[in-house]
Amino acid sequence: MKADCQRHPGLLAGMAIVVHSVLGRGVMTAINWIAKPPYPFAAFDDEAPAMSWLLDQLAQRRDEVRIART
């Protein structure tokens, strides 16, 4: 997460990870709590909800950019 922020400062609208096990998703959630990335992060058990969530994050970012430009 830190490397992503360094490589792409201010560009990440969100990160979703697909992890099929409940334990794995719990571990990813714990890593998120510890790392505290400056972008939204979520773990999912399937690709479809992860993609939907990412598209929502992009739409929100687009709206924020529009508001900031006006």
N, C-alpha and C positions, 0 to 999 in steps of 0.2 A: 504494500500500500504506500509506503513511504517513497519507494522508487518510482511508482506511478506518478505521484504528486511532483516529484523532482523532474521527471521527464516531460510531464504535461501539466505544468502549473496552471490552475484555474480552468482547465478544459474538461475535466471529468464531471459529467452530470450525474453519474451514479455507477455503481458496480454491482452486478448480480452474479452469484455463483450457484450452480446447480450441484447439490450434494444429495445423493439418494438415501443416505442413512440419517436417522434422527440424531445419532451421536455426532456424526460429521457436521450436521447443520448447527448443533450446539457448540461444537468447537469453533466453527467459523463465526458464530455470534459472539463468543467470548473473545476471539481475536479482534473482532470489530470493536468491542468495548475497550479493549486494551490499546489498540492502535489509534482509535478516534480519528479516522480519516475525515478530511474536510468535505467529503462528498457522501451522499447517501450510499449505504451498503446493505445488501440483504441476501440471505441464503434461501434457496428454494429447493423443493423436492422434484420439480419438473421444469422443463424448458419453457413451456407455454406461459405459465404465470410469471416466470422470470423475464421473458421478453415483453410481456404486457407491462410489467412494473418499469422496465427500462424505458419503454416508449413513453410512459407517463412522466418519468424523470426528465426525459428530453423535452417533452412538451412544456413542463414547468420551467425548465431552463430557458427555453425559447421565449416564453412569456416574460420572464424576468429580464431578459436582454431587451425585449421590446419596450418594457416599461422604463428601463434605465436610459434608453436612447431618446425617449420623448421628453 
